[in-house]
């Protein structure tokens, strides 16, 4: 009888730990991380190196983000997502947009400034918003420039100003108050979006902040039409369908309709960013109160004595004993890892299927345009294409290969395939009326897909997405007269 009672107690304890996110830091008041003392640093300190001597263990942990390591579906390797074994169709789906020129695997946070400076998507037309989650100088810059920061020229104004300030890549002051080391949100867009969603922000708990500091950047966003301000589409909720509805209503009313027009189908397309926060919060761990830091910043012992939160932001699969074992101590971690990989494999297969169908739908609409189908039918098909690509991209752009919300991600891919197929069916009906050979069309689609994949120079892959059979459909921007 005593054993049964003890077993019940352990079960209840496990449930409590799961619901609380394996953290006891849920009090309404957040104690100072420095025990009530101050660091001696300025409140405006933005250099990561300034924290080095005060917090050497955490700083050395942070430097581990320089490791160029990889997992099966991601990692800190500067490798193009156009590699044949990754996402060969992206130069088609992003055609007409900067992502078709260069789109690489995400690297560690310590490379944020290097990568934003080097990526070919940054041009003389790029604005301050592109810099928002790359540099520790951003909060200070917004304070000085106000709303003028968002639309300021990246190359002429923002980057030189950041260098003059002595900016660092994503680091200490982005998440911590330099004086007290308390957790804090430094990007105003995050709190604006949560407030619009109806979230009470008067006194967040420490465990909430352990996700907030990540969620201020690991999110879906767009640049407001009026001033290019980074804006999160959360008023209706975190789910893909709720954000899509936001874009078709609130964002559209405020002047934002699209990120770009597809050069293949002429469709006004939405580009999903990296919605880790939304996907996690809608998934089983997020709903159970597990914070981002519980899994991605687990406690680690240094020199066998001191226990600190890891500042090596990496896949929990590399630190399973501390990342997963704290809550799932009753599970065989090797089998648990197999389960995670099974989820990811299933999602990647579904992702590639949705990607392939979405790509084909663009070409079907291209043929509708060149075959003289009515504008009404083309617009209807383009809406299916737009929705299909959004529900694919919201999963493709998220960095967990479906794990943050397995059920929700699979449902998104199901919707993507359904919507893309609606475009194909509608196009087929109209094209048959025009005497177009669907067999020939499908052969041409496969030829262009292979042509893009076969190109060895990544920057040239996008050029193979259109040809004489599938002419470009993005509007030509007229060259301004010389002054």
JOSUL-V703703 format. One record per residue. N is the residue number from 1. PHI is phi in degrees with one decimal (999 if undefined). Layout:
n = {N N}
phi = {PHI PHI}
This chain:
n = {1 2 3 4 5 6 7 8 9 10 11 12 13 14 15 16 17 18 19 20 21 22 23 24 25 26 27 28 29 30 31 32 33 34 35 36 37 38 39 40 41 42 43 44 45 46 47 48 49 50 51 52 53 54 55 56 57 58 59 60 61 62 63 64 65 66 67 68 69 70 71 72 73 74 75 76 77 78 79 80 81 82 83 84 85 86 87 88 89 90 91 92 93 94 95 96 97 98 99 100 101 102 103 104 105 106 107 108 109 110 111 112 113 114 115 116 117 118 119 120 121 122 123 124 125 126 127 128 129 130 131 132 133 134 135 136 137 138 139 140 141 142 143 144 145 146 147 148 149 150 151 152 153 154 155 156 157 158 159 160 161 162 163 164 165 166 167 168 169 170 171 172 173 174 175 176 177 178 179 180 181 182 183 184 185 186 187 188 189 190 191 192 193 194 195 196 197 198 199 200 201 202 203 204 205 206 207 208 209 210 211 212 213 214 215 216 217 218 219 220 221 222 223 224 225 226 227 228 229 230 231 232 233 234 235 236 237 238 239 240 241 242 243 244 245 246 247 248 249 250 251 252 253 254 255 256 257 258 259 260 261 262 263 264 265 266 267 268 269 270 271 272 273 274 275 276 277 278 279 280 281 282 283 284 285 286 287 288 289 290 291 292 293 294 295 296 297 298 299 300 301 302 303 304 305 306 307 308 309 310 311 312 313 314 315 316 317 318 319 320 321 322 323 324 325 326 327 328 329 330 331 332 333 334 335 336 337 338 339 340 341 342 343 344 345 346 347 348 349 350 351 352 353 354 355 356 357 358 359 360 361 362 363 364 365 366 367 368 369 370 371 372 373 374 375 376 377 378 379 380 381 382 383 384 385 386 387 388 389 390 391 392 393 394 395 396 397 398 399 400 401 402 403 404 405 406 407 408 409 410 411 412 413 414 415 416 417 418 419 420 421 422 423 424 425 426 427 428 429 430 431 432 433 434 435 436 437 438 439 440 441 442 443 444 445 446 447 448 449 450 451 452 453 454 455 456 457 458 459 460 461 462 463 464 465 466 467 468 469 470 471 472 473 474 475 476 477 478 479 480 481 482 483}
phi = {999 -62.6 -66.2 -63.7 -61.8 -65.5 -64.9 -62.5 -59.9 -63.9 -63.5 -63.8 -62.5 -62.4 -64.9 -62.2 -62.8 -65.1 -68.3 -84.2 72.3 55.8 -134.8 -99.1 -93.7 -121.0 -68.6 -67.7 -102.9 -100.0 -69.0 -62.4 -68.2 -104.3 68.8 90.9 -92.5 -105.3 -78.4 91.5 -83.1 -70.4 -63.3 -98.2 -63.5 -124.0 -84.4 -61.7 -65.8 -65.9 -93.4 -57.6 -76.8 -75.3 -134.1 -62.3 -67.4 -66.4 -65.5 -64.2 -63.7 -60.0 -65.7 -65.7 -67.1 -75.7 -59.6 -93.0 -108.6 -139.7 -117.8 -58.3 -116.9 166.4 147.8 -94.6 -120.2 -75.2 -130.8 -69.0 -73.5 -88.0 -55.9 -53.8 -90.9 -111.1 -130.3 -68.6 -96.1 -61.2 -62.3 -87.6 -65.5 -101.3 -62.7 99.2 -122.8 -60.2 -64.9 -74.3 -83.8 -153.2 -149.4 -111.5 -61.1 -67.4 -109.9 -59.5 -57.2 -66.1 -98.2 -56.1 -70.4 -60.8 -71.9 -69.6 -75.3 -91.7 -63.8 -74.6 -74.9 -80.5 -128.2 -69.5 -99.4 -67.4 -115.6 -57.4 -56.6 -65.0 -93.9 -56.2 -109.7 -115.6 -136.9 -72.4 -79.7 -59.1 -56.5 -66.6 -67.3 -64.6 -62.1 -78.9 -97.5 63.4 -67.7 -69.4 -61.7 -57.9 -98.2 -65.2 -67.9 -60.9 -73.6 -84.5 -111.3 -71.1 -61.7 -59.8 -66.5 -63.3 -62.4 -64.7 -75.3 79.9 -64.0 -120.4 -69.8 -34.8 -165.3 -53.1 -71.8 -67.4 -117.4 -123.1 -69.2 -58.2 -82.8 -112.1 68.1 -63.9 -67.0 -154.8 -98.3 -109.5 -106.2 -62.0 -60.6 -65.3 -68.2 -59.9 -69.8 -65.3 -63.9 -64.5 -80.0 95.0 -82.6 -77.9 -110.7 -65.2 -154.8 -64.2 -77.0 -64.5 -66.9 -65.4 -64.5 -67.6 -106.4 -58.1 -64.0 -83.9 -67.3 -69.6 -126.1 -84.7 -145.9 -84.1 -156.5 -147.3 -96.9 -57.4 -65.1 -75.8 -143.6 68.9 -64.2 -63.6 -132.7 -103.0 -86.3 -107.4 -53.6 -88.5 139.5 -92.0 -73.6 -54.9 -68.7 -72.9 -71.0 -64.2 -63.4 -56.9 -63.3 -81.5 -124.9 -61.2 -63.1 -63.7 -61.8 -90.6 101.2 -101.8 -114.3 -158.3 -88.5 -167.9 -106.1 -59.3 -73.1 -90.9 -113.9 72.1 -81.3 -73.6 -105.2 -101.4 -101.6 -71.8 -98.1 -134.5 -81.8 -63.1 -63.8 -62.7 -67.1 -62.8 -65.2 -90.1 -96.2 -62.5 -71.2 -62.9 -67.2 -86.5 87.7 -74.8 -87.8 -57.1 -67.1 -56.4 -98.1 -99.7 -134.8 -66.9 -67.0 -138.5 -92.7 -111.2 59.4 72.3 -126.0 -70.1 -111.8 -130.1 -77.9 -60.9 -109.7 -97.0 -81.5 -141.0 -68.1 -59.0 -65.3 -89.0 -134.2 -62.5 -59.6 -95.5 -72.5 -103.9 -64.8 -65.7 -103.4 -109.1 -65.2 -87.4 -105.8 -72.5 -65.1 -65.4 -70.4 -64.6 -64.2 -60.1 -65.9 -61.8 -64.4 -63.5 -61.1 -67.0 -60.4 -62.1 -69.9 -65.3 -61.6 -67.6 -61.5 -67.1 -64.8 -63.3 -63.2 -66.6 -68.2 -60.8 -60.8 -61.0 -62.1 -61.2 -72.4 -62.8 -69.9 -55.5 -69.3 -60.7 -65.4 -74.6 -95.8 80.8 -66.7 -59.8 -60.4 -61.2 -69.3 -64.3 -60.8 -64.0 -66.4 -63.9 -65.9 -63.6 -63.3 -59.5 -69.3 -60.3 -70.3 -60.7 -71.1 -77.6 -67.9 -66.1 -92.2 -63.6 -81.4 -87.2 -96.3 -130.1 51.2 91.0 -69.2 -59.6 -154.1 -55.9 -67.4 -64.5 -67.5 -64.8 -65.4 -62.6 -67.9 -61.9 -63.4 -57.1 -63.7 -61.4 -67.6 -63.2 -68.0 -61.8 -63.9 -66.1 -65.2 -62.5 -62.4 -59.8 -58.7 -75.5 -70.7 -60.8 -63.4 -89.0 80.7 -77.5 -78.3 -68.0 -63.1 -65.3 -58.5 -64.1 -64.5 -66.7 -64.1 -64.9 -63.6 -71.8 -62.5 -66.9 -65.3 -65.2 -66.3 -77.4 -64.3 -83.0 -90.8 -57.1 -66.2 -96.2 -58.0 -60.9 -68.5 -86.5 -74.2 -123.3 -157.8 -65.5 -76.3 -120.6 -67.5 -60.7 -119.3 -69.1 -62.4 -81.1 -83.1 -64.7 -76.7 -65.9 -63.8 -71.6 -92.4}
